[in-house]
Amino acid sequence: IQDYKEIYEGKKSLEDKINNLPLEVTKNTIDKTLIEAIKRYPDTKFKLFFAPKSILWFKLLDQRGILEKKLDALTYVVDKASAYPNVEIYNFQNVFELTENLDLYLDITHFNKTGNIYMADAMAEKRHLTDPESFRKDCAELITRVRTDEIDKLAAESLK
């Protein structure tokens, strides 16, 4: 995946792909936008999801020292939004058969139609629903996976 290499080598800015605001600013934005919308429309069913970005995306965030911060922001979303009965939250970040199949990706964050079809089917079947407890476990699993020798090798191979 070419953009992993370009970002890793500094030819592209990570800031073009990520909003690296302080966590408190991010939480405030989540409260004022997402949570307020959920409250304002109690008769609307909200389906939130965390897409299966490539494992190289998470590796890059870890290499830059911001993976935990980004996952903390998502955990905040899960904690707050899951308190409302009109919200379903799906986590696809740990679907490693997708995230580690780099042939499915157009770049490190955008996948082809296979990812979309997988998510649509999973949501229709209520698979990969998450809650605060399971999301925390998923985040720990993702961090562990990103730091394995196998993913280090995959990342190194992508730099060639």
C-alpha atoms as an extended CHARMM CRD file, in Angstrom:
* protein
*
       160  EXT
         1         1  ILE       CA              0.0000000000        0.0000000000        0.0000000000  PROA      1               0.0000000000
         2         2  GLN       CA              1.8230000000        3.0240000000       -1.3440000000  PROA      2               0.0000000000
         3         3  ASP       CA              0.4970000000        5.6980000000        1.0180000000  PROA      3               0.0000000000
         4         4  TYR       CA              1.7770000000        3.7820000000        4.0870000000  PROA      4               0.0000000000
         5         5  LYS       CA              5.2700000000        4.0590000000        2.6270000000  PROA      5               0.0000000000
         6         6  GLU       CA              4.8200000000        7.7310000000        1.6980000000  PROA      6               0.0000000000
         7         7  ILE       CA              3.5430000000        8.6720000000        5.1630000000  PROA      7               0.0000000000
         8         8  TYR       CA              6.1740000000        6.5240000000        6.8960000000  PROA      8               0.0000000000
         9         9  GLU       CA              8.9430000000        8.1620000000        4.8440000000  PROA      9               0.0000000000
        10        10  GLY       CA              7.5360000000       11.6630000000        5.4150000000  PROA      10              0.0000000000
        11        11  LYS       CA              6.5720000000       12.2440000000        1.7720000000  PROA      11              0.0000000000
        12        12  LYS       CA              2.9350000000       12.6320000000        2.8500000000  PROA      12              0.0000000000
        13        13  SER       CA              1.6690000000       14.1050000000        6.0790000000  PROA      13              0.0000000000
        14        14  LEU       CA             -0.1350000000       11.9490000000        8.6040000000  PROA      14              0.0000000000
        15        15  GLU       CA             -2.0990000000       15.1050000000        9.4140000000  PROA      15              0.0000000000
        16        16  ASP       CA             -3.7460000000       14.7770000000        5.9970000000  PROA      16              0.0000000000
        17        17  LYS       CA             -5.2690000000       11.4930000000        7.1770000000  PROA      17              0.0000000000
        18        18  ILE       CA             -5.9470000000       12.1400000000       10.8510000000  PROA      18              0.0000000000
        19        19  ASN       CA             -7.2540000000       14.8270000000       13.1080000000  PROA      19              0.0000000000
        20        20  ASN       CA             -4.7960000000       14.7830000000       16.0080000000  PROA      20              0.0000000000
        21        21  LEU       CA             -6.6530000000       17.0640000000       18.3980000000  PROA      21              0.0000000000
        22        22  PRO       CA             -6.1630000000       16.8270000000       22.1580000000  PROA      22              0.0000000000
        23        23  LEU       CA             -8.4320000000       14.1440000000       23.6420000000  PROA      23              0.0000000000
        24        24  GLU       CA            -10.4630000000       16.6390000000       25.6830000000  PROA      24              0.0000000000
        25        25  VAL       CA            -11.2060000000       18.6950000000       22.5630000000  PROA      25              0.0000000000
        26        26  THR       CA            -12.2530000000       15.5260000000       20.7540000000  PROA      26              0.0000000000
        27        27  LYS       CA            -14.5280000000       14.4930000000       23.6360000000  PROA      27              0.0000000000
        28        28  ASN       CA            -16.1360000000       17.9330000000       23.6810000000  PROA      28              0.0000000000
        29        29  THR       CA            -16.7830000000       17.7250000000       19.9310000000  PROA      29              0.0000000000
        30        30  ILE       CA            -18.3010000000       14.2440000000       20.3200000000  PROA      30              0.0000000000
        31        31  ASP       CA            -20.6060000000       15.5100000000       23.0690000000  PROA      31              0.0000000000
        32        32  LYS       CA            -21.6960000000       18.6230000000       21.1660000000  PROA      32              0.0000000000
        33        33  THR       CA            -22.2710000000       16.9200000000       17.8270000000  PROA      33              0.0000000000
        34        34  LEU       CA            -22.8490000000       13.1800000000       17.9550000000  PROA      34              0.0000000000
        35        35  ILE       CA            -24.3320000000       12.7840000000       21.4350000000  PROA      35              0.0000000000
        36        36  GLU       CA            -26.5260000000       15.8690000000       21.0710000000  PROA      36              0.0000000000
        37        37  ALA       CA            -27.8830000000       14.5150000000       17.7540000000  PROA      37              0.0000000000
        38        38  ILE       CA            -28.6550000000       11.1620000000       19.3740000000  PROA      38              0.0000000000
        39        39  LYS       CA            -30.5200000000       12.9470000000       22.1820000000  PROA      39              0.0000000000
        40        40  ARG       CA            -32.3310000000       15.2780000000       19.7800000000  PROA      40              0.0000000000
        41        41  TYR       CA            -33.6890000000       12.4150000000       17.6730000000  PROA      41              0.0000000000
        42        42  PRO       CA            -34.7720000000        9.6830000000       20.1030000000  PROA      42              0.0000000000
        43        43  ASP       CA            -37.0440000000        8.0790000000       17.4920000000  PROA      43              0.0000000000
        44        44  THR       CA            -34.1960000000        7.6880000000       15.0210000000  PROA      44              0.0000000000
        45        45  LYS       CA            -32.1390000000        4.4950000000       15.0480000000  PROA      45              0.0000000000
        46        46  PHE       CA            -28.4250000000        5.3210000000       14.8740000000  PROA      46              0.0000000000
        47        47  LYS       CA            -25.9360000000        2.7350000000       13.6250000000  PROA      47              0.0000000000
        48        48  LEU       CA            -22.3930000000        3.7740000000       14.3960000000  PROA      48              0.0000000000
        49        49  PHE       CA            -19.4650000000        1.7430000000       13.1500000000  PROA      49              0.0000000000
        50        50  PHE       CA            -15.7070000000        1.6810000000       13.2630000000  PROA      50              0.0000000000
        51        51  ALA       CA            -14.5780000000        0.6040000000        9.8160000000  PROA      51              0.0000000000
        52        52  PRO       CA            -11.9820000000       -2.1000000000        9.1540000000  PROA      52              0.0000000000
        53        53  LYS       CA             -9.0960000000        0.1750000000        8.2230000000  PROA      53              0.0000000000
        54        54  SER       CA             -5.9820000000       -1.7040000000        7.2020000000  PROA      54              0.0000000000
        55        55  ILE       CA             -3.6920000000       -3.0310000000        9.9080000000  PROA      55              0.0000000000
        56        56  LEU       CA             -1.0100000000       -0.7440000000        8.4390000000  PROA      56              0.0000000000
        57        57  TRP       CA             -3.1130000000        2.2540000000        9.4770000000  PROA      57              0.0000000000
        58        58  PHE       CA             -3.0950000000        1.0890000000       13.0730000000  PROA      58              0.0000000000
        59        59  LYS       CA              0.6130000000        0.2290000000       12.8020000000  PROA      59              0.0000000000
        60        60  LEU       CA              1.3390000000        3.7460000000       11.5890000000  PROA      60              0.0000000000
        61        61  LEU       CA             -0.6300000000        5.2770000000       14.4640000000  PROA      61              0.0000000000
        62        62  ASP       CA              1.3190000000        3.0760000000       16.8810000000  PROA      62              0.0000000000
        63        63  GLN       CA              4.6410000000        4.0300000000       15.2860000000  PROA      63              0.0000000000
        64        64  ARG       CA              3.7070000000        7.6940000000       15.7830000000  PROA      64              0.0000000000
        65        65  GLY       CA              2.7080000000        7.0940000000       19.4130000000  PROA      65              0.0000000000
        66        66  ILE       CA             -0.9630000000        7.9870000000       19.0020000000  PROA      66              0.0000000000
        67        67  LEU       CA             -2.7540000000        4.6460000000       18.6590000000  PROA      67              0.0000000000
        68        68  GLU       CA             -3.9110000000        4.5450000000       22.2800000000  PROA      68              0.0000000000
        69        69  LYS       CA             -5.1030000000        8.1580000000       22.0890000000  PROA      69              0.0000000000
        70        70  LYS       CA             -7.1980000000        7.4220000000       19.0060000000  PROA      70              0.0000000000
        71        71  LEU       CA             -8.6440000000        4.2960000000       20.6070000000  PROA      71              0.0000000000
        72        72  ASP       CA             -9.3860000000        6.2900000000       23.7730000000  PROA      72              0.0000000000
        73        73  ALA       CA            -11.4590000000        8.7040000000       21.6680000000  PROA      73              0.0000000000
        74        74  LEU       CA            -13.3840000000        5.8120000000       20.1040000000  PROA      74              0.0000000000
        75        75  THR       CA            -13.8620000000        4.2500000000       23.5390000000  PROA      75              0.0000000000
        76        76  TYR       CA            -15.3910000000        7.5370000000       24.6550000000  PROA      76              0.0000000000
        77        77  VAL       CA            -17.8530000000        7.3430000000       21.7520000000  PROA      77              0.0000000000
        78        78  VAL       CA            -18.8080000000        3.7950000000       22.7500000000  PROA      78              0.0000000000
        79        79  ASP       CA            -19.1530000000        4.7230000000       26.4270000000  PROA      79              0.0000000000
        80        80  LYS       CA            -21.3860000000        7.7100000000       25.7290000000  PROA      80              0.0000000000
        81        81  ALA       CA            -23.4420000000        6.4990000000       22.7570000000  PROA      81              0.0000000000
        82        82  SER       CA            -24.1460000000        3.0210000000       24.1030000000  PROA      82              0.0000000000
        83        83  ALA       CA            -26.1270000000        4.5900000000       26.9430000000  PROA      83              0.0000000000
        84        84  TYR       CA            -28.9310000000        5.3910000000       24.4780000000  PROA      84              0.0000000000
        85        85  PRO       CA            -31.4800000000        2.7670000000       23.4050000000  PROA      85              0.0000000000
        86        86  ASN       CA            -31.6390000000        4.1350000000       19.8550000000  PROA      86              0.0000000000
        87        87  VAL       CA            -27.9530000000        3.3950000000       19.1430000000  PROA      87              0.0000000000
        88        88  GLU       CA            -26.2030000000        0.3020000000       17.8210000000  PROA      88              0.0000000000
        89        89  ILE       CA            -22.4110000000        0.3450000000       17.6190000000  PROA      89              0.0000000000
        90        90  TYR       CA            -20.4120000000       -2.0190000000       15.4230000000  PROA      90              0.0000000000
        91        91  ASN       CA            -16.6730000000       -2.5880000000       15.5980000000  PROA      91              0.0000000000
        92        92  PHE       CA            -14.9140000000       -3.9180000000       12.5020000000  PROA      92              0.0000000000
        93        93  GLN       CA            -11.3820000000       -2.8720000000       13.4790000000  PROA      93              0.0000000000
        94        94  ASN       CA            -10.6150000000       -6.3870000000       14.7080000000  PROA      94              0.0000000000
        95        95  VAL       CA            -11.8210000000       -8.2600000000       11.6370000000  PROA      95              0.0000000000
        96        96  PHE       CA             -8.2640000000       -9.2790000000       10.8640000000  PROA      96              0.0000000000
        97        97  GLU       CA             -9.2220000000      -11.3400000000        7.8090000000  PROA      97              0.0000000000
        98        98  LEU       CA            -10.1170000000       -7.9680000000        6.2770000000  PROA      98              0.0000000000
        99        99  THR       CA             -7.6440000000       -5.5970000000        7.9190000000  PROA      99              0.0000000000
       100       100  GLU       CA             -4.6370000000       -7.7680000000        7.1320000000  PROA      100             0.0000000000
       101       101  ASN       CA             -5.6110000000       -8.5510000000        3.5340000000  PROA      101             0.0000000000
       102       102  LEU       CA             -3.9180000000       -5.5720000000        1.9250000000  PROA      102             0.0000000000
       103       103  ASP       CA             -5.2420000000       -6.5330000000       -1.5070000000  PROA      103             0.0000000000
       104       104  LEU       CA             -8.6460000000       -5.2340000000       -0.3470000000  PROA      104             0.0000000000
       105       105  TYR       CA             -7.3680000000       -1.6930000000        0.1960000000  PROA      105             0.0000000000
       106       106  LEU       CA             -7.1130000000        1.2630000000       -2.1510000000  PROA      106             0.0000000000
       107       107  ASP       CA             -4.8760000000        2.9660000000        0.4350000000  PROA      107             0.0000000000
       108       108  ILE       CA             -4.2750000000        2.4040000000        4.1470000000  PROA      108             0.0000000000
       109       109  THR       CA             -7.7300000000        3.5900000000        5.1910000000  PROA      109             0.0000000000
       110       110  HSD       CA            -10.0320000000        2.8980000000        2.2280000000  PROA      110             0.0000000000
       111       111  PHE       CA            -11.0900000000       -0.5950000000        1.2510000000  PROA      111             0.0000000000
       112       112  ASN       CA            -12.8270000000       -1.8770000000       -1.8580000000  PROA      112             0.0000000000
       113       113  LYS       CA            -16.4130000000       -3.0990000000       -2.0530000000  PROA      113             0.0000000000
       114       114  THR       CA            -15.5490000000       -6.3160000000       -0.1950000000  PROA      114             0.0000000000
       115       115  GLY       CA            -15.3090000000       -4.3410000000        3.0430000000  PROA      115             0.0000000000
       116       116  ASN       CA            -18.6000000000       -2.5680000000        2.4070000000  PROA      116             0.0000000000
       117       117  ILE       CA            -20.4180000000       -5.8090000000        1.6260000000  PROA      117             0.0000000000
       118       118  TYR       CA            -18.9630000000       -7.4580000000        4.7270000000  PROA      118             0.0000000000
       119       119  MET       CA            -20.0820000000       -4.5820000000        6.9620000000  PROA      119             0.0000000000
       120       120  ALA       CA            -23.5700000000       -4.3750000000        5.4470000000  PROA      120             0.0000000000
       121       121  ASP       CA            -24.1010000000       -8.1170000000        5.9000000000  PROA      121             0.0000000000
       122       122  ALA       CA            -22.7330000000       -8.0170000000        9.4520000000  PROA      122             0.0000000000
       123       123  MET       CA            -24.9880000000       -5.1250000000       10.4500000000  PROA      123             0.0000000000
       124       124  ALA       CA            -28.0190000000       -6.8200000000        8.9180000000  PROA      124             0.0000000000
       125       125  GLU       CA            -27.1870000000       -9.9300000000       10.9650000000  PROA      125             0.0000000000
       126       126  LYS       CA            -26.2220000000       -7.9010000000       14.0760000000  PROA      126             0.0000000000
       127       127  ARG       CA            -22.6720000000       -9.3020000000       14.0850000000  PROA      127             0.0000000000
       128       128  HSD       CA            -19.8150000000       -7.2770000000       15.5600000000  PROA      128             0.0000000000
       129       129  LEU       CA            -22.0930000000       -5.2670000000       17.8560000000  PROA      129             0.0000000000
       130       130  THR       CA            -20.0190000000       -3.7860000000       20.6290000000  PROA      130             0.0000000000
       131       131  ASP       CA            -20.4560000000       -2.2910000000       24.0850000000  PROA      131             0.0000000000
       132       132  PRO       CA            -18.0260000000       -0.5840000000       26.4840000000  PROA      132             0.0000000000
       133       133  GLU       CA            -16.6640000000       -3.8280000000       27.9290000000  PROA      133             0.0000000000
       134       134  SER       CA            -16.2060000000       -5.7110000000       24.6610000000  PROA      134             0.0000000000
       135       135  PHE       CA            -14.8150000000       -2.6250000000       22.9260000000  PROA      135             0.0000000000
       136       136  ARG       CA            -12.0930000000       -2.2820000000       25.5510000000  PROA      136             0.0000000000
       137       137  LYS       CA            -11.1690000000       -5.9360000000       25.0200000000  PROA      137             0.0000000000
       138       138  ASP       CA            -11.1080000000       -5.3750000000       21.2570000000  PROA      138             0.0000000000
       139       139  CYS       CA             -8.8340000000       -2.3500000000       21.6620000000  PROA      139             0.0000000000
       140       140  ALA       CA             -6.3980000000       -4.3450000000       23.8000000000  PROA      140             0.0000000000
       141       141  GLU       CA             -6.4410000000       -7.1430000000       21.2190000000  PROA      141             0.0000000000
       142       142  LEU       CA             -5.8300000000       -4.6700000000       18.3860000000  PROA      142             0.0000000000
       143       143  ILE       CA             -2.8730000000       -3.0660000000       20.1720000000  PROA      143             0.0000000000
       144       144  THR       CA             -1.3710000000       -6.4880000000       20.8450000000  PROA      144             0.0000000000
       145       145  ARG       CA             -1.8670000000       -7.5680000000       17.2300000000  PROA      145             0.0000000000
       146       146  VAL       CA             -0.3530000000       -4.3720000000       15.8130000000  PROA      146             0.0000000000
       147       147  ARG       CA              2.7920000000       -4.9870000000       17.8750000000  PROA      147             0.0000000000
       148       148  THR       CA              3.3950000000       -8.5740000000       16.7640000000  PROA      148             0.0000000000
       149       149  ASP       CA              6.3940000000       -9.6670000000       14.7180000000  PROA      149             0.0000000000
       150       150  GLU       CA              3.9940000000      -10.7370000000       11.9730000000  PROA      150             0.0000000000
       151       151  ILE       CA              2.6350000000       -7.2140000000       11.5600000000  PROA      151             0.0000000000
       152       152  ASP       CA              6.1380000000       -5.7390000000       11.8430000000  PROA      152             0.0000000000
       153       153  LYS       CA              7.1320000000       -7.9430000000        8.8930000000  PROA      153             0.0000000000
       154       154  LEU       CA              4.0280000000       -6.9560000000        6.9250000000  PROA      154             0.0000000000
       155       155  ALA       CA              4.8100000000       -3.2770000000        7.5150000000  PROA      155             0.0000000000
       156       156  ALA       CA              8.4680000000       -3.7320000000        6.5400000000  PROA      156             0.0000000000
       157       157  GLU       CA              7.4360000000       -5.5550000000        3.3630000000  PROA      157             0.0000000000
       158       158  SER       CA              5.1320000000       -2.6550000000        2.4810000000  PROA      158             0.0000000000
       159       159  LEU       CA              8.0850000000       -0.2600000000        2.6210000000  PROA      159             0.0000000000
       160       160  LYS       CA              9.9890000000       -2.0860000000       -0.1380000000  PROA      160             0.0000000000
